[in-house]
Amino acid sequence: MDTLTPAARKLASEAPSFRALKQRTDAGTLRIVFVLGLPRGGTTATERFLYEALPFDAQVNEPSLLGLPDGSNRIEPVFRAVLEASTNATTILVKEVSNKVLPATIELWSAIARWWVVVVRQPRLQLESRLVSMLDRVDSGALAPHFTPEDSSIDGRRVTSTQWRDAWRRMKCERDYSQLGEGAARLCLLHPFCLWPDVQESILGDVRCTEMASLSNLDEAACARIVDWRLGWTALEKHLDALSLLEAPPDVTIVDFSSVQADGGAALREKLRLSLFFGASHTPARRPFEWCAHKERWDDGSWARWYGGPCFAHDRSAAIQKPLKAPLPSSALPPFLRPALADASRAWARLVL
């Protein structure tokens, strides 16, 4: 632990599972590849492809998906999920999305994962997909009773001009979300992640609320900051800034998901096969792909409402698919997302162009 900064050592003191992982990685008995990227940016597709194509022993999909706060800190259960997956394993794959990873933990991840794959995506494609995944939770029932498919406003703020169910179906069919009102931004706040005290402290600087219903009543500035964080780009930039300050940063490969799609993931697979697996091509008998790292925290119904339908396509092939959509025009995004699009476009250009 001597190589960690004082702030990181303090966090590590709260996470015995992290310390156990670091002992193993320092001893050379465990290797971790960390996939980090934008929500709805191709991270899960990349994770599944790499897991099936290379001789990993195990994987952990988003150990940060902890559900509602339970009075504990987030750090220990996140790293405990990784430690449990590493049992009888020597090389594992861990995937997180940028909006779920707090910047303070980047140094901890870099201390145990020496190989990183950072996945970004063309902003208009990613923001459309991210918007849809957040708002599909209306139809899945996750946002009830705060907002249901029969509603059209929340707390007096317009979401759609007509009943949600029909309006949302039409918007998705036409790929035109420009008529979403300011209330739609409030719907994007309603998530268990946003209720964790350390999450609010990281995004807002202090704790503002502890109940889901109170999230939609935050002031305009707080609402904008949380929505911006949940889109993923601001979080990812903070993570990359934190990596740049490390004395011994990990080996980071930044890929644009459209490029991964273009060659079916071949270039990324070969880079890891040669650098990490020394050219090995066999795949061991190992556990099936695990979607949920914290089954004890989610019942089947809650998981289906929050993630099973809106986020993870369990029946999709592990092969990387060719691009199916062209980026939509910026005018098709709702007004509350357009400032984020401008920022995301600048960040994407810096990273991949």
Summary of the structure (lengths in Angstrom):
residues: 353
radius of gyration: 19.9
end to end distance: 37.3
largest distance: 60.5
contacts: 1129
relative contact order: 0.17
helix: 51%
strand: 10%
